[in-house]
């Protein structure tokens, strides 16, 4: 039986340090990639099917739009004004209860959830977007992330893409998503701990990739490399060679470089495994407090070639079929 209240809520498990968002409303998402016949909400002329724009390019509304960022109709987190006026920004790491909730009990998932409509054309692949327009997509995403970083109620934010049904996409029209949260996710906490333990772990990551010939491509001072323990064949990370904590504060040259590298890597993957699904996500530190001086923001791109089975899900250890240097070599040659 469905709940009448579709408010997304956070559930935490102290034994596993696991945080789960229970969002019943997401079950109502139209799934075009599973055969549902829908009127595409992302196509020009159907703007009434989405909430009003948060950002658009060009900004002049008299001109046809090329990129739009709109609130997600099926969010994993909702604004405080919608959720409850009593929700406060947490003062401690990890999910914190809102007023009236005991530690560890479910609470409203406070934050933001946006859709980035990356093209007015009804296309599936970013490779169908010209290079200039694709740079505009990333510039608008950076603007939105900067907006979230300036808010006192959002502690961390990310942009992510689900490309293809195997990667969790439900709509064919090319898009990505931006989520801002009022807590720091466990995976980011683990990266923060690694940065605090080691002198310069991301610098070491870059140096080792160069030495071991795992560099795939470069754009300015951005480098695309295969990490030393890839979870899937052809997994790649993009990061600046020099330390820089937050993507929302990076230079325009780096934003455009990231756009160019994501397009290049998507093309290489398509030539190696035509039609392969993939995910990517941005990792940067929390907005509040001092950022680690050796942190490098980075975009992780993970193809969905090998399925996740019992061993991976039960142990957290992944199984892949190519060594890191083989993945890098094949990507360079593609």
C-alpha beads as a LAMMPS data file, in Angstrom:
LAMMPS data file: protein, C-alpha beads

334 atoms
333 bonds

1 atom types
1 bond types

-500.0 500.0 xlo xhi
-500.0 500.0 ylo yhi
-500.0 500.0 zlo zhi

Masses

1 110.0

Atoms # bond

1 1 1 0.000 0.000 0.000
2 1 1 1.370 3.425 -0.992
3 1 1 1.794 6.132 1.625
4 1 1 -0.416 9.162 1.193
5 1 1 2.561 11.285 2.282
6 1 1 5.238 11.265 -0.427
7 1 1 7.668 13.474 1.516
8 1 1 11.198 12.036 1.095
9 1 1 12.713 10.975 4.416
10 1 1 16.198 10.027 5.570
11 1 1 16.687 6.705 7.340
12 1 1 20.032 5.941 8.998
13 1 1 21.605 2.677 10.144
14 1 1 24.314 3.109 12.780
15 1 1 25.573 -0.473 12.314
16 1 1 26.486 0.063 8.667
17 1 1 26.873 3.876 8.596
18 1 1 24.295 3.680 5.810
19 1 1 21.913 6.504 4.917
20 1 1 18.877 5.753 2.739
21 1 1 16.400 8.190 1.248
22 1 1 12.871 6.781 1.234
23 1 1 11.089 8.750 -1.508
24 1 1 7.738 7.092 -2.366
25 1 1 6.890 9.746 -4.937
26 1 1 9.693 8.585 -7.213
27 1 1 7.717 5.446 -7.972
28 1 1 5.427 7.684 -10.059
29 1 1 8.173 8.782 -12.451
30 1 1 7.264 8.106 -16.102
31 1 1 9.740 5.550 -17.459
32 1 1 10.133 6.105 -21.158
33 1 1 13.080 3.702 -21.364
34 1 1 10.869 0.849 -20.155
35 1 1 8.351 1.445 -22.919
36 1 1 5.953 3.958 -21.362
37 1 1 4.355 6.265 -23.920
38 1 1 4.745 9.811 -22.634
39 1 1 4.690 13.407 -23.774
40 1 1 8.304 14.402 -23.205
41 1 1 8.445 17.105 -20.501
42 1 1 11.877 18.249 -21.690
43 1 1 10.996 19.106 -25.296
44 1 1 10.276 22.694 -26.444
45 1 1 6.566 23.439 -26.277
46 1 1 6.123 21.217 -23.221
47 1 1 7.587 23.616 -20.672
48 1 1 4.296 23.576 -18.732
49 1 1 5.023 19.955 -17.806
50 1 1 7.970 21.055 -15.634
51 1 1 8.196 23.593 -12.809
52 1 1 9.420 27.076 -13.825
53 1 1 13.074 27.564 -14.741
54 1 1 15.644 28.077 -12.015
55 1 1 18.244 28.996 -14.641
56 1 1 18.299 28.994 -18.420
57 1 1 20.595 29.817 -21.305
58 1 1 20.323 32.212 -22.907
59 1 1 19.040 34.318 -20.015
60 1 1 16.996 36.458 -22.408
61 1 1 13.616 34.714 -22.368
62 1 1 12.744 36.232 -25.734
63 1 1 15.247 33.837 -27.319
64 1 1 14.706 30.060 -27.613
65 1 1 16.335 28.206 -24.743
66 1 1 19.342 25.934 -25.237
67 1 1 19.714 24.700 -21.631
68 1 1 17.253 24.768 -18.730
69 1 1 17.598 23.885 -15.047
70 1 1 14.251 23.176 -13.366
71 1 1 13.167 21.616 -10.056
72 1 1 12.708 17.845 -10.253
73 1 1 9.041 16.867 -9.976
74 1 1 10.047 13.672 -8.151
75 1 1 12.694 14.873 -5.694
76 1 1 14.894 12.950 -3.277
77 1 1 15.043 16.050 -1.055
78 1 1 12.746 19.033 -0.603
79 1 1 13.121 22.647 0.457
80 1 1 12.755 23.505 4.136
81 1 1 9.795 25.775 3.449
82 1 1 8.008 22.813 1.863
83 1 1 9.156 20.249 4.413
84 1 1 8.853 22.026 7.756
85 1 1 9.713 25.477 9.120
86 1 1 11.452 23.773 12.048
87 1 1 14.231 22.188 9.972
88 1 1 17.598 23.716 10.796
89 1 1 20.953 23.398 9.112
90 1 1 22.913 20.631 10.893
91 1 1 25.890 21.671 12.997
92 1 1 27.492 18.228 13.003
93 1 1 28.742 15.812 10.372
94 1 1 26.255 13.426 8.800
95 1 1 22.452 13.477 8.855
96 1 1 21.111 15.445 11.789
97 1 1 17.535 15.213 13.072
98 1 1 15.140 18.057 12.595
99 1 1 13.316 19.446 15.611
100 1 1 11.236 16.833 17.398
101 1 1 13.162 13.836 15.996
102 1 1 15.425 11.639 18.063
103 1 1 18.905 10.831 16.694
104 1 1 18.678 7.876 14.334
105 1 1 14.953 8.249 13.705
106 1 1 13.681 9.043 10.203
107 1 1 13.496 12.722 9.303
108 1 1 12.524 14.803 6.320
109 1 1 15.180 14.817 3.599
110 1 1 15.865 18.541 3.316
111 1 1 17.644 19.903 0.271
112 1 1 17.187 20.577 -3.429
113 1 1 16.833 18.365 -6.489
114 1 1 17.045 19.781 -10.009
115 1 1 16.914 18.495 -13.573
116 1 1 19.384 19.892 -16.096
117 1 1 17.773 19.718 -19.540
118 1 1 20.887 19.712 -21.679
119 1 1 19.386 20.264 -25.118
120 1 1 16.088 21.285 -26.694
121 1 1 16.543 18.416 -29.167
122 1 1 15.054 15.060 -28.181
123 1 1 18.342 13.135 -28.286
124 1 1 19.797 10.454 -26.018
125 1 1 23.516 11.173 -26.139
126 1 1 25.664 14.143 -25.228
127 1 1 27.512 13.374 -28.471
128 1 1 24.465 14.770 -30.285
129 1 1 25.061 18.166 -28.632
130 1 1 27.568 20.479 -30.327
131 1 1 30.708 21.314 -28.366
132 1 1 29.792 24.981 -27.763
133 1 1 26.338 24.141 -26.380
134 1 1 27.827 21.399 -24.215
135 1 1 30.195 23.942 -22.667
136 1 1 27.170 26.121 -21.908
137 1 1 25.568 23.194 -20.058
138 1 1 28.533 22.972 -17.695
139 1 1 28.721 26.751 -17.212
140 1 1 25.056 26.805 -16.161
141 1 1 25.612 23.824 -13.836
142 1 1 28.518 25.637 -12.191
143 1 1 26.279 28.676 -11.681
144 1 1 23.633 26.539 -9.994
145 1 1 26.196 24.808 -7.763
146 1 1 27.542 28.228 -6.721
147 1 1 24.012 29.267 -5.769
148 1 1 23.667 26.196 -3.558
149 1 1 27.098 26.749 -1.972
150 1 1 26.014 30.229 -0.876
151 1 1 23.029 28.891 1.060
152 1 1 23.378 28.217 4.766
153 1 1 20.996 25.252 4.686
154 1 1 22.889 23.249 2.024
155 1 1 26.062 21.550 3.243
156 1 1 27.022 19.617 0.117
157 1 1 25.927 19.395 -3.515
158 1 1 26.680 17.322 -6.572
159 1 1 25.823 16.969 -10.234
160 1 1 25.283 13.496 -11.643
161 1 1 24.235 11.844 -14.882
162 1 1 22.430 8.575 -15.542
163 1 1 22.911 7.749 -19.222
164 1 1 20.951 4.727 -20.392
165 1 1 18.455 2.395 -18.726
166 1 1 21.186 0.280 -17.088
167 1 1 22.465 3.457 -15.436
168 1 1 19.062 4.328 -13.959
169 1 1 17.743 6.782 -16.556
170 1 1 13.965 6.888 -16.963
171 1 1 13.652 9.509 -19.720
172 1 1 15.284 9.364 -23.138
173 1 1 15.783 13.136 -23.553
174 1 1 19.374 13.965 -22.584
175 1 1 19.603 15.422 -19.076
176 1 1 21.485 15.315 -15.790
177 1 1 20.575 16.167 -12.199
178 1 1 21.820 18.361 -9.348
179 1 1 21.158 17.517 -5.696
180 1 1 21.949 19.676 -2.659
181 1 1 21.764 18.168 0.836
182 1 1 21.808 19.438 4.411
183 1 1 24.291 16.745 5.431
184 1 1 27.572 15.279 4.198
185 1 1 27.118 11.803 2.653
186 1 1 29.157 8.912 4.112
187 1 1 31.207 8.458 0.919
188 1 1 32.347 12.081 1.030
189 1 1 33.182 11.654 4.719
190 1 1 35.424 8.712 3.817
191 1 1 37.245 10.785 1.190
192 1 1 37.688 13.592 3.700
193 1 1 39.206 11.087 6.139
194 1 1 41.619 9.865 3.445
195 1 1 42.711 13.437 2.692
196 1 1 43.339 14.054 6.385
197 1 1 45.403 10.853 6.744
198 1 1 47.690 11.339 3.753
199 1 1 49.827 14.305 2.761
200 1 1 48.469 14.694 -0.792
201 1 1 46.390 11.686 -1.906
202 1 1 44.965 13.300 -5.039
203 1 1 48.374 14.608 -6.071
204 1 1 49.699 11.067 -5.608
205 1 1 46.799 9.754 -7.710
206 1 1 47.825 12.025 -10.597
207 1 1 51.548 11.254 -10.254
208 1 1 50.966 7.506 -10.216
209 1 1 48.652 7.694 -13.239
210 1 1 51.331 9.530 -15.201
211 1 1 54.048 7.092 -14.126
212 1 1 51.908 4.009 -14.833
213 1 1 50.578 5.310 -18.185
214 1 1 46.958 5.475 -17.053
215 1 1 46.340 8.972 -18.416
216 1 1 43.665 8.934 -21.128
217 1 1 43.293 12.585 -22.133
218 1 1 44.020 16.147 -21.005
219 1 1 42.482 19.606 -21.414
220 1 1 44.557 22.487 -20.095
221 1 1 45.531 21.491 -16.558
222 1 1 42.693 18.960 -16.267
223 1 1 43.623 15.326 -16.561
224 1 1 41.449 12.288 -17.351
225 1 1 42.848 9.084 -15.895
226 1 1 41.899 5.527 -15.074
227 1 1 42.023 5.152 -11.262
228 1 1 44.251 2.437 -9.748
229 1 1 41.250 0.329 -8.654
230 1 1 38.529 0.832 -11.291
231 1 1 35.148 -0.701 -10.483
232 1 1 34.268 -1.240 -14.158
233 1 1 36.191 -1.482 -17.425
234 1 1 37.002 2.019 -18.731
235 1 1 36.144 3.864 -15.499
236 1 1 37.781 7.295 -15.629
237 1 1 38.195 10.274 -13.321
238 1 1 38.674 13.907 -14.354
239 1 1 40.416 16.270 -11.953
240 1 1 42.743 19.292 -11.949
241 1 1 46.452 18.554 -11.640
242 1 1 46.771 21.119 -8.846
243 1 1 44.675 21.162 -5.679
244 1 1 41.325 22.926 -5.893
245 1 1 38.514 22.017 -3.530
246 1 1 35.279 23.146 -5.152
247 1 1 34.113 22.958 -8.741
248 1 1 31.651 25.807 -8.239
249 1 1 34.629 28.160 -7.646
250 1 1 36.835 26.981 -10.507
251 1 1 37.833 29.023 -13.554
252 1 1 35.873 29.258 -16.788
253 1 1 38.758 27.558 -18.596
254 1 1 38.469 24.529 -16.307
255 1 1 34.687 24.396 -16.726
256 1 1 35.105 24.357 -20.491
257 1 1 37.927 21.821 -20.191
258 1 1 35.672 19.532 -18.181
259 1 1 32.969 19.854 -20.827
260 1 1 35.449 18.952 -23.569
261 1 1 36.834 15.967 -21.657
262 1 1 33.426 14.498 -20.804
263 1 1 32.464 14.714 -24.457
264 1 1 35.758 13.150 -25.527
265 1 1 35.458 10.284 -23.040
266 1 1 31.819 9.611 -23.952
267 1 1 32.922 9.315 -27.583
268 1 1 35.771 6.937 -26.728
269 1 1 33.440 4.731 -24.672
270 1 1 30.860 4.690 -27.472
271 1 1 33.478 3.521 -29.967
272 1 1 34.669 0.768 -27.605
273 1 1 31.249 -0.390 -26.381
274 1 1 28.498 1.013 -28.605
275 1 1 25.420 1.956 -26.618
276 1 1 27.086 1.453 -23.224
277 1 1 25.269 3.022 -20.299
278 1 1 27.255 5.070 -17.813
279 1 1 26.988 7.240 -14.733
280 1 1 29.032 10.161 -13.610
281 1 1 29.047 12.206 -10.418
282 1 1 30.950 15.159 -9.002
283 1 1 32.811 14.911 -5.697
284 1 1 33.705 18.074 -3.840
285 1 1 34.024 18.788 -0.095
286 1 1 31.285 20.241 2.138
287 1 1 30.457 23.906 1.726
288 1 1 30.824 24.815 5.416
289 1 1 34.143 24.902 7.258
290 1 1 37.701 24.947 5.913
291 1 1 38.300 22.833 2.821
292 1 1 41.226 20.388 2.847
293 1 1 44.126 22.146 1.152
294 1 1 45.054 19.044 -0.872
295 1 1 41.541 18.183 -2.059
296 1 1 40.950 18.053 -5.821
297 1 1 37.333 18.203 -6.981
298 1 1 36.816 15.347 -9.405
299 1 1 34.251 13.852 -11.744
300 1 1 34.026 10.061 -11.643
301 1 1 32.710 8.388 -14.808
302 1 1 31.675 4.755 -14.416
303 1 1 30.435 2.700 -17.380
304 1 1 27.789 0.102 -16.572
305 1 1 29.278 -2.818 -18.476
306 1 1 29.524 -5.561 -15.834
307 1 1 26.493 -6.121 -13.590
308 1 1 26.693 -5.834 -9.816
309 1 1 26.000 -9.191 -8.171
310 1 1 26.005 -10.701 -4.693
311 1 1 29.736 -10.458 -4.015
312 1 1 29.947 -6.778 -4.947
313 1 1 26.781 -5.853 -3.069
314 1 1 27.616 -7.946 -0.024
315 1 1 31.287 -7.043 0.355
316 1 1 31.759 -3.625 -1.211
317 1 1 34.528 -5.155 -3.369
318 1 1 34.058 -4.829 -7.122
319 1 1 35.078 -7.296 -9.826
320 1 1 36.235 -6.017 -13.187
321 1 1 37.657 -7.691 -16.290
322 1 1 40.387 -5.267 -17.389
323 1 1 43.478 -4.014 -15.613
324 1 1 43.718 -0.240 -15.153
325 1 1 46.492 0.108 -17.725
326 1 1 44.553 -1.994 -20.278
327 1 1 41.500 0.233 -19.841
328 1 1 43.624 3.344 -20.272
329 1 1 45.362 2.017 -23.374
330 1 1 42.114 1.024 -25.070
331 1 1 40.521 4.380 -24.260
332 1 1 43.532 6.263 -25.640
333 1 1 43.409 4.219 -28.843
334 1 1 39.635 4.575 -29.325

Bonds

1 1 1 2
2 1 2 3
3 1 3 4
4 1 4 5
5 1 5 6
6 1 6 7
7 1 7 8
8 1 8 9
9 1 9 10
10 1 10 11
11 1 11 12
12 1 12 13
13 1 13 14
14 1 14 15
15 1 15 16
16 1 16 17
17 1 17 18
18 1 18 19
19 1 19 20
20 1 20 21
21 1 21 22
22 1 22 23
23 1 23 24
24 1 24 25
25 1 25 26
26 1 26 27
27 1 27 28
28 1 28 29
29 1 29 30
30 1 30 31
31 1 31 32
32 1 32 33
33 1 33 34
34 1 34 35
35 1 35 36
36 1 36 37
37 1 37 38
38 1 38 39
39 1 39 40
40 1 40 41
41 1 41 42
42 1 42 43
43 1 43 44
44 1 44 45
45 1 45 46
46 1 46 47
47 1 47 48
48 1 48 49
49 1 49 50
50 1 50 51
51 1 51 52
52 1 52 53
53 1 53 54
54 1 54 55
55 1 55 56
56 1 56 57
57 1 57 58
58 1 58 59
59 1 59 60
60 1 60 61
61 1 61 62
62 1 62 63
63 1 63 64
64 1 64 65
65 1 65 66
66 1 66 67
67 1 67 68
68 1 68 69
69 1 69 70
70 1 70 71
71 1 71 72
72 1 72 73
73 1 73 74
74 1 74 75
75 1 75 76
76 1 76 77
77 1 77 78
78 1 78 79
79 1 79 80
80 1 80 81
81 1 81 82
82 1 82 83
83 1 83 84
84 1 84 85
85 1 85 86
86 1 86 87
87 1 87 88
88 1 88 89
89 1 89 90
90 1 90 91
91 1 91 92
92 1 92 93
93 1 93 94
94 1 94 95
95 1 95 96
96 1 96 97
97 1 97 98
98 1 98 99
99 1 99 100
100 1 100 101
101 1 101 102
102 1 102 103
103 1 103 104
104 1 104 105
105 1 105 106
106 1 106 107
107 1 107 108
108 1 108 109
109 1 109 110
110 1 110 111
111 1 111 112
112 1 112 113
113 1 113 114
114 1 114 115
115 1 115 116
116 1 116 117
117 1 117 118
118 1 118 119
119 1 119 120
120 1 120 121
121 1 121 122
122 1 122 123
123 1 123 124
124 1 124 125
125 1 125 126
126 1 126 127
127 1 127 128
128 1 128 129
129 1 129 130
130 1 130 131
131 1 131 132
132 1 132 133
133 1 133 134
134 1 134 135
135 1 135 136
136 1 136 137
137 1 137 138
138 1 138 139
139 1 139 140
140 1 140 141
141 1 141 142
142 1 142 143
143 1 143 144
144 1 144 145
145 1 145 146
146 1 146 147
147 1 147 148
148 1 148 149
149 1 149 150
150 1 150 151
151 1 151 152
152 1 152 153
153 1 153 154
154 1 154 155
155 1 155 156
156 1 156 157
157 1 157 158
158 1 158 159
159 1 159 160
160 1 160 161
161 1 161 162
162 1 162 163
163 1 163 164
164 1 164 165
165 1 165 166
166 1 166 167
167 1 167 168
168 1 168 169
169 1 169 170
170 1 170 171
171 1 171 172
172 1 172 173
173 1 173 174
174 1 174 175
175 1 175 176
176 1 176 177
177 1 177 178
178 1 178 179
179 1 179 180
180 1 180 181
181 1 181 182
182 1 182 183
183 1 183 184
184 1 184 185
185 1 185 186
186 1 186 187
187 1 187 188
188 1 188 189
189 1 189 190
190 1 190 191
191 1 191 192
192 1 192 193
193 1 193 194
194 1 194 195
195 1 195 196
196 1 196 197
197 1 197 198
198 1 198 199
199 1 199 200
200 1 200 201
201 1 201 202
202 1 202 203
203 1 203 204
204 1 204 205
205 1 205 206
206 1 206 207
207 1 207 208
208 1 208 209
209 1 209 210
210 1 210 211
211 1 211 212
212 1 212 213
213 1 213 214
214 1 214 215
215 1 215 216
216 1 216 217
217 1 217 218
218 1 218 219
219 1 219 220
220 1 220 221
221 1 221 222
222 1 222 223
223 1 223 224
224 1 224 225
225 1 225 226
226 1 226 227
227 1 227 228
228 1 228 229
229 1 229 230
230 1 230 231
231 1 231 232
232 1 232 233
233 1 233 234
234 1 234 235
235 1 235 236
236 1 236 237
237 1 237 238
238 1 238 239
239 1 239 240
240 1 240 241
241 1 241 242
242 1 242 243
243 1 243 244
244 1 244 245
245 1 245 246
246 1 246 247
247 1 247 248
248 1 248 249
249 1 249 250
250 1 250 251
251 1 251 252
252 1 252 253
253 1 253 254
254 1 254 255
255 1 255 256
256 1 256 257
257 1 257 258
258 1 258 259
259 1 259 260
260 1 260 261
261 1 261 262
262 1 262 263
263 1 263 264
264 1 264 265
265 1 265 266
266 1 266 267
267 1 267 268
268 1 268 269
269 1 269 270
270 1 270 271
271 1 271 272
272 1 272 273
273 1 273 274
274 1 274 275
275 1 275 276
276 1 276 277
277 1 277 278
278 1 278 279
279 1 279 280
280 1 280 281
281 1 281 282
282 1 282 283
283 1 283 284
284 1 284 285
285 1 285 286
286 1 286 287
287 1 287 288
288 1 288 289
289 1 289 290
290 1 290 291
291 1 291 292
292 1 292 293
293 1 293 294
294 1 294 295
295 1 295 296
296 1 296 297
297 1 297 298
298 1 298 299
299 1 299 300
300 1 300 301
301 1 301 302
302 1 302 303
303 1 303 304
304 1 304 305
305 1 305 306
306 1 306 307
307 1 307 308
308 1 308 309
309 1 309 310
310 1 310 311
311 1 311 312
312 1 312 313
313 1 313 314
314 1 314 315
315 1 315 316
316 1 316 317
317 1 317 318
318 1 318 319
319 1 319 320
320 1 320 321
321 1 321 322
322 1 322 323
323 1 323 324
324 1 324 325
325 1 325 326
326 1 326 327
327 1 327 328
328 1 328 329
329 1 329 330
330 1 330 331
331 1 331 332
332 1 332 333
333 1 333 334
